[in-house]
């Protein structure tokens, strides 16, 4: 069941979360896992778009929404209404972090300028997520993960050699952007301990997508040669890819010449490790097709399970190519506590991914299920939003909350 440990790394930090879809909610979920109080601001009657992104659903709740919105409170506010904006400003004044992914200029239109922040909420770290940022020919344009995978080159290096460009199976640009947003917030909070002031941090999907190119970008910047597409192969290491065996499929990651020599011995071809064409990794990269073909032919003589047993005994990195279900149901996943269970008021007992980082003294944890739309509106508005209980019914009737 969910961990109820009260003291966490970010205990005492309050976040006003004005994000939706994936990058922002993924960021704030991680902050919530580390103990921050996340107050998710949603549109009355609708909420985060991903509440409707199904099937699958658990009861009335979309699995997509459930996957990135635990450890949060949901407050509905109509920000087109002056009273709604007033409540929002009160909430921001009492917060440590404001994160939003609105179109550039939206907050300024509402009066939440940098000057307003410095005068009324100088302690707040304001994090902005946009598609492209505020400069350049695409300044102000919205960003979409799929389009950024295409534009950044990620799709060009993904897929079979000679085949079509391919996006990754998850919205990796959104995920990376959420991580960078969380990193920037943690950095700004740490700086605040010295300066006493908050600051604005900005992340863009465009920059995150380029950053995700890592070694592929470095290869191009150093050589000037256009990046290739190698299927499941590696641009700098061979053999380092998937191989179909007699039965089943494995992933093989031969990272150095010593491992290659052990591989050659194990598959009955010790002469490979003595052949100048294959002896060193640079030469194996130059002769990629021949090496991959030789290894593929050798592995076709036995099952994936048997090869994995032999490779692991010899210290050669390898794994099964698993479907998602097998990965999530595996013993290693259980051992690492990477599946959590928690009771949801309408969806019942739900499973969700666990937390991929560990703290020895102030553990992160799952304390609350993803909230129903507006579930915490009354409590938050009365406790910290400057609203009297007697006013709630009127605000609700007027469509403010």
N, C-alpha and C positions, 0 to 999 in steps of 0.2 A: 504493500500500500504506500501512499505518498508519505514522504519524509516530512515530519512536523518540526524539525529542529528550528528554533526561532532565530538563532544568531547566524547570520550569513555574511558573506564578504561585503555586500552593499546594503546591509540593514541600515535604515535611517535615511536612505536616499529616496526622494520622491520624484517620479517621472510623469510628466504630462505627455501622453502618447497621442499625437494627432496624425498617425500614419495608418495606411490600409494596404491591402493586398499582401505582399511578401517581404520585401527588403526591410521596411520599417518594423512591421510586426515581428519578424525574425530577430531583429536587433533587440527590441524591447522584451521579447520573451527571454532572451539570454540575460538581460539585466534583471528581470524578474526572478529567473532561476537563481541568480546570485543574491537575491534578497531585497532588491529595490521594490518600492511600492509603485506599481504601474497603473496609472489612471488613463484608461483608453477612452478617448472622446469619439463618440459615434453619432451619426445622423439619426434623429428619431424616426422610428418606423422602418428603417432600412439597415443601418449599421454598415460595417465593413462589407464590401462587395463579396468577399469570399465566404460569408455566411450562406450564400446561395450557390456556391460553386460545387455542385454535386450532380449526380451521385459519385461516390457513395455517401450516404448519410448514416449517422447514428441517432436514431429517433429523428428529431427535426434539425439536427446539427450537421453541417457539412464537414466531412473528414478534413478537408483542406483547412477550414477555419480552426478546427480543433487542434491541428498539428502545429500551429504557431502562435497560439493565444492563451496558453495557460499562465497562471500566476499573475493575472491582471484583474482589474476592476473595470466594469463597463459603465460609462456615464453618457447619457444621451443629451446633446445640446444642439439647438437650432442656432447656428452661427450666422444665419441671415437675419436674425432678430436681435435687436439692440440689447435686450436683457440677457440673451444667451452669450453675447460677446462680453458683457459685463461680468458674468459669472466666470467665463473663461479667464479673463484678466485677473480675477481674484485668485483663481486656482494657480495661475502662473506665478503670481507674486509669492505664493507659499511653496513653490517647487524648487528642486535642484536642477532639473533637466527638462527642457522642452524639445521634443523631436517631432518633425513634420515633413511630409513629402508633397506639399501643395505646389502648384505652379508658382514659379518665382514671382514675387510681388503680391501674393495673396495676403500674407500676414500684414504687409505694409498697408494694404487697402483697408484692413480692419483696424488700423491704428497701432499695430504691434511692430513699430519700427525699432531699429537698433537704439535710437535715442530713448524711446519709451522703455525698452528693456533696461538700459543702463540707469535710467532714473527710477524705475519702479521695481525692477527685479535684477539688480546688478549681480546677484549670486548665481543666476541661472545660466547653465550651459545650454545654448540653443543650437541644436543640430539639424541641419537642413539636408534632405535627400532630394536630388533632382536628376533629370535625365542627362543633361550635358553641362550644367553649370551656368554661370552668368556672363561668360565671355565666348568669343568665337562665333562662327557662322550659324551654329545650331543653338546658341544661347536661348534659354527659355522653352525649348521644345520638349515635349514629354518623352520619357524613355520607356521602352518595353523590352523585357529580357530577350525575347526572340530576335527582335530587330538589332539589339546590341550585340548578340552573339554573331549575327550576320555581319554587322558593320565593323566589328573589332578584329575580325580575322579568326575568331574562335571556330566558326563553322567551316572555314576554309581548311583548317588543319584537322578536322574531325570527319571520319568516314573512311571508306575503303579507298586505297590508292586507285586512281582512275575512275572512281565512282562519284556520286553526287556529294556536295557539301552536306553536313549533317549537324544539327544542334545536339547538345547534350540532353540526356533524358530527364534532367532536372533543370530548374531555372537558376543555373549556376551564377549568372551575373547578379541576380537579385540576392542570392545567398551570400556571395562575396561582398556585395554592397552593405548588407546587413551586418556582416562581421566588421567591416571597416568602420561603419557608423558606431558600433559598440566600442571599438578600439579608440576612436576619436573621443568619445564621451568619457571613457575611463582616463584617457590622457588629460583631458580638460579638467576633470574632477581632481586629478592629482595636482595639476598646476594650480588649481584654486586653493589648495592647502597652503601654498606659498604666497600667492598674490591676494587671496581673499576675494577674488572676482571671478565671475563666470566669463565665458567668451563664446563666440560663434564658431562652430565647426561645420564643414561642408563636405559631403561626399556625392559623387555622381556615378550613375550606372556606366557611363562612358569610360571614366577613369578606372573603375573597378574591372571592367571587361579587359581593358588594355593590360592592367596589372596582372590579371589571371593568365596572360600569355607567358609570364616568367621566363624560363630558359629559352622558349621558342622566340620570344622577342629579342633576347640577348644574342641568340644565334644570328638573327637578321642584322641587328645593330653592329655586330662585330664583322660579319662577313659581307653583308649587302646582298646575300643570296635569299631569294624568296623561300619562305617556309613551305615544306611539302606536306602531303597527307599520307600517312603510313598505316591506315586502318587502326589496329590495336598495337602497332609497333611504336618504338621510341625513336625520336630523331637522332639521338646521340649514342644509343646503346643497342647492341645486337648480340645474341637473340634476347629479345625483351618484348614478348607479345603472347597472344593466345595460340594454342595448338589443339587441333582435333586429334584425339587419340583413337585407338581401336574402338573403344566405347568411351563416351564422355569427352569433356574438354577441360584443359587446364590453362592457367596463366603461368608463364615462366619468366623469371626476372634474373637473368644472368648479368650481374653488375660488374664483373671484373674477369681478368684472364685466368685466374686460379679457378674460379667457379666454372669457367668454360672448359678447362682441362678436365675437371671432375665430371662434368656433363658428358664430354666426349668419351671418357672411360666408361661411364655408367651405361651409355647406349651402345657400347661395343665398337666405337670408332676412335680409339686413342690417337690415331694418325691426324685427326682434325687439329689437335692442339699443337702439332709440329709443323703443319702446313703454313707457310708464310702468308697465304691468302686469308687465313682464319685465326692465326695465333694471337694477334692483338686486336683489341676492340676497334681501333681506327680502321684496320683492314677489314674487320667483320662488317663495319658500317658500310664500307665501300662495296663489299660483296654481299649486301643484305639479302638479296633474293636467293642466292645460292645457299647461304647459311640457313635461312628460314626453311627452304625446301629440304635440305638435308635433315634438319631436326624434325620437321613434320613427317618425313618418311620413316625416320627411326621410331618416332613415338606411335606410329600407326600399328606397331606390332603388339601393343599391350593396352590395357585399360587405363583410364585416367587415375583411378583409385590406386592401382599398383604402381604407376609411375610416381605419384605423389608420395607414397610410402618410401620408395627408394630415394627419391630426390631429397626428401626431408632428412632421412638418415645420413645422406652425404653432405648436408648443409647447403643445398642448392635451393634458393628461394622459389616457392611455387605455391599455387592454391587452385582449388576448384573454381570454375566459372559458375557461380551460383545464381539462380533466380532470386528475386527480392525476398520471397517468402522463406526460402531456405536460409538466407542470411539472417533474417530477423528471428527465425526459430532456432538458430544454432546455439550450441553450448557455450561458445565464446561470448555471444551476445548476452546470454543469461549471466555468465560469470562477471561480465563488466557492468551489469545492471543497466543495460541500454534499452530495456523496455520497462515503462512505468505503468501502473494501473491506478486509476483514481475514479471516484464516484462523481458523476455529473447529474445535476438535478433533473434533466429531461432525457439525456442519452443513456443514463444508467452507468454501469461500470465500463469505462473505456480504457483502451490501451494506447499509449503514445511513446514516442522515442524518449529515451533517457537523456542524461546530461553528459556530454563528452569530455568534461574536464573535472578535476578533483582538487579539493582543498583539504589539507590535513587538519586544520583547526576550526575553520568556519565553512562547513560544507554547503555547496549549492544544493537545491532540492526542489521538488514539486510540492507546493503547499495548497494550491487551489486549482480546480478545473477551469477550463476556458469559460468565461462568463456568458450567461444569457444576455441578450441585448438590453441594456439599461438596468441591469440587476442591481447596480450599486449607486444609481443616480441619487436617490433620496439621501442615503447615508453620507455620501461624499459631499453633496451640496450643503447639507446641514452642518457637518463636522468641519469642513475646511473651505466651503464655497461661499460663505457669507449669506446663506439663505435660511430664513426662518421656516420651521416646520409648517406654520400656518400658510406660508406662501406656496408650498409645493403644489397643492391642488389647482391653484390659479395658474401657475406656470405650465402645468400639464394641460390644463384645459385650453390655454392659449397657444399650445404647440411649441412652447419654448424648450420643454424637456420631453 
